[in-house]
Amino acid sequence: MPWKFLTILIFFAAWLPAAGAATLYSTLEGVDFGYRFMDSSRYNSNRINLDGSHTMGPHNFSYKFAHNWGDESLTTIGASYAFKSGGHWFGAGISSSSDEPFTQFNLVDFDVFYAFRLFQTAIRYTEGKGGARVPHYNRLYLGIDWSTERILLDGYPLPVIRYEYDGPAFYLILGFPLTYLKIYTGRYQSLELKYVPVMNLLASYNFGFNANNVLSLQFELEQKQYRMSGGNKDLYFHSQPKYYTEFYWLRLRYSLTIAGAASISPYVAMLLDGKRYTGKTFSDYSGERSTGFGFGAGINLTVKF
């Protein structure tokens, strides 16, 4: 293998997402239901989503469903399973994001990953409720993932790295396919930054009036990939043309937590800009169409287990 190609492959591997391997990074233990309405000068849509993650001993089951309707109809359906024992983690998933999901084999995506914990150490302890000692730790996971639903280099095995630091001042996940940072700026205040390649970014400043009432100002760059029906069924995954959507949001969200087990989060948003296009990669803007400036509103209901 030429060294130049190997260098490029390693570089891109450091910035690629995979939904199955995202089980490694899921913070949801429960069910989240959401609805969003978008209205702009050249595009309007409605979106509902249902995401869930449930753990029973060493077993984890996750599922996702999202449907967009309005100027176009796009649906995502997926499920994954993960098994964690000691420092070892294995998972597999199947999904379809398309205008007609699961109607053709080339519209179905697969994902398999394995990771192991290289080390885990407690760095210090703080006092929690009732005087209990709460550990703060750092740990490192290494692994490998094969996925056909990445936005780039789909269908190739790539490494997975996750370094996690949980401290009293901030919480950090550093690696790929996810980088996440939460800085505790005050008693009920925090700054969150989340990046999922290639072009998914969330920045959120959260101001809490108390532990159960939080107001958030957010900026989000949201990118999604779909495989459209009617294409060449014999093309390998990375050779197929895909359909991409990108939206730039400025959002004001209010979250109310009830009894520590459920939360309701209505929000209003401005769509700063957006585009939809078709190409073999996310950087191929064939037939690009702009959404223009617009507005949005929505709500999320989350129940934790």
N, C-alpha and C positions, 0 to 999 in steps of 0.2 A: 504493500500500500504506500503511495507517495507520501512523503512527510508533509507536504503542503496540504493535501487532502485530509490527513490525519489531524493536523493542527486545526483546520476549519471544523472538522467533526467534533473535536473535543470542546472547541469554543461554543458551538451551537448547543452541545449537550448540556452545557451549564445554564441554558436559558429556556428549556423546553418543558411544557406541562404535560401531565397525563392524568386523566380523571381517576383511573383505577388506583394509581399510586397516590392520588390525593387522599386516599384513606389514611395514609400516614400523617396527614396534616389536618384532618377534620376535627373541629372543635365542637361540632353539633352532636349532642346526644339527646335525640328527641325528634320532633317534627316541626318543620317550618312551612307555612302556607303564605303565599304572597299574591297580590294583584297589582298591576301597573297599567296606567293609561298614558299614552304619548300622543301629542297632537302638534304637528309642525306644518310649515307652509307647503311642503311637498311630500309629507308622509304622516300616516297615523296608524296606531296599532294598540291592541290590548294584549296583555300577557298575564298568564297565571302560572304559578309554579308550586310544586310540592316536593320537598326534600326531607329525607329522614335517615337516621342512623341509630341502630340499636345494638347494644353489646350484651351478650349472654356468656359469661365466663371468658374463655379465650376466643370466642367467635363474635364477629361483627358483621352485621348486614346493613347495607346502605342502598337507597334507591333515590331516583330523581325523575321528575316529570315537569316539563314546561311546554306551554303552547302559546304561540303568538297568532293573533288573527287581526284582520283589518285590511290594509293594502296588500298583505301577503300572509300566507299560512305556513308556519314553521313549527315543528314539534321536536322535542327531545325526550327520549325515554331511555332509562338505564338502570342497571342494578349491579351491585358488586358484593363480594364476600371476602373477608379477611380473617386470618387465623394468626393469633399472637401467642407465643409460648416462650417465656423467659425473655431472652434478648433477640428472638427470631420473629420475623414478620413475613407472612405470605399472603398474597391477595390476587383476585382475578375479577374482571368485570366485563360486561357486555352492554352496549348502548347503540342508539341510532339517533342522529340529529339530521332531519330532512323534512322536505315537504310531504313525503310519504314514507315515514319510518318503517323499517323492517319489511318492506315490500320487495326488496331486491337484496341479494347477498352483498353487493358492493355498497350498500347503504348502512351496513352493520359494522360497528367498530368493536375491537377486542383489546383487552389489556391484561397483562400478567406481570406481577412484580414480586421480588424477594428482597428483604433488607434485614440486617442484623445490627444490634447495638454494640458498638465498639467499646464504649465506656459510659459510665454514669456515676457522678460523684455529687454529694451534697456539699455545697459551698458555705452555707451558714444556716442558722435557724432563727426564726422570729416567733413571737408569742401570738397564737391565734385565739379563737374563742375558748373560754373556759380554761385559759392557761395552757392549752395544748401547744406543743412545739411544731411549727410549720417549717418543713425543709425547703430551702431554695437550692437548685441544682443546675448542673450542666451535663449534657449528654450528646453523643454523636451516633448517628445511624448511617450506614453505607449499604448500598444495594444496587440492583439492576432492574430495569423496567423495559418491557416490550409493549408498544402501544401503536394502534393504527389511527387514533383520534387526535394526535398532536397537530398543532397548526403548522409545524415544520418538522421534516424528517420523520414523518409518520411511517410506521412499519419497520423501524430499526430498533434494536436493543440499545438502550442508553443508560448511563449510571444515574443513581439517585443518591443524593447526599442531604442529610438534615443534621445541622448542629442546633441544639436548643439550649437556651440559657433562661432560667427563671429566677430573677432577682427581685429584691424589694423595691427597686427603682424602675425597672423595666423588664419586659419579656421579649425575647428575641428568637426567631426561627431564621436561620441563615442557611441557604443552600439552593437546591433546585429539586423539584419544580416549584418551590414557593419560598419567598422571602417575606417575613412579617416582623413588624416591630411595634410594640405598644409601650409608650413612655407614660408613667404616672406623674402628671404635672401638678396634681393637687389631691386633696382628699377624695373629691368626686370628679376629678378632671383627668383626662388622658388624651394623648395624641396617638393615633393608629395609622400605620403605613403598611400596605399590602401590595405585593407585586407578584403576578402570575404571568409568565411569558406567553405569547410574545408581547401583547399590548393590552394587558389588564392591570389597571392601577387604581387603588383606592387610598385616599388620604382623608382622615376623619378627625376633627377635633370635637371631643365629647365633654360637655359641661353638665355636671349633675347638680340639681338642686338638693338632692339627697340620694341615697343608694338606689331608690326605685324610680326616680324621675330624671331622665337624661335628655338633653337637647344636643344634637349633633349637626355640625356644618361639614358637608362632605363634597369632595370632588372625585369623580370616577370616570375613568376611561374603560369602557366595556367593549370587548371584542368577542365575537362568537363565530364558529365555523359550522357549516352545514354541507352535507352531500345531497345534491339534487337528483331526483329520479329521472329516468330516461336517458342516462349517459351510457357510455361504453362499459358493458358489464365485465369485459375481459382485462381492463386496465388494472395494474397493481395500485395499491392505496395511494402512494405518494405521487403517482402519475395522473390521478383523477383530478379534473377541475372541481373546485369547491366554491361555495357561496359564503361570503363574509359580510358581517355587519359590525359597524363601529359607531359607538355613541359616546359623546362627551357631556357629562352631567355635572351640574352644580345643584346640590340638594340640601334641604333643611329637614331633619328628621327628629321626631319626638318619640321616646320609648318609655312606656310605663310597664314596670315589672310588678306582677301580682303574686304574692306569697312565695316569691323566690323560685317559682316553678313555671310561670308563663309570662310572656310579654307581648304587648301590642304596640306596633310602631307605625303610625301614619306619617306621611311625608309629602312635601311638595318639591318640585324640581324644575330647573330650566335646562332645556336641551340646547347646549351651546352650538353644537354642530353634530353631524353624523353622515355616514356614507354606507352604501351597499355596493358590492362589486363581486365579480367572478374571476377566478384565476387558479392556476395550479399551486401558487404559494400566496401568502398573505401580502406580499409586495407587488403582485401582479394585479393592477387596478383596471382590468378589462371591463368596459361598460359601467364605469363608476357613476353612481347617482347620489346626489347630496340630499339630505333631509331638510336642510335649512334650520333656522332658529325655531325653537318650539317650547312647549311646556309639558309637564308630566305631573302625575300624582299617583300615590299608591299606598298600600298598607301591608304589613307583615304581621302574622300571628305565629308565635313560636312557643311550643310546649316542650319543656325539658323533662327528662326522666332520670 
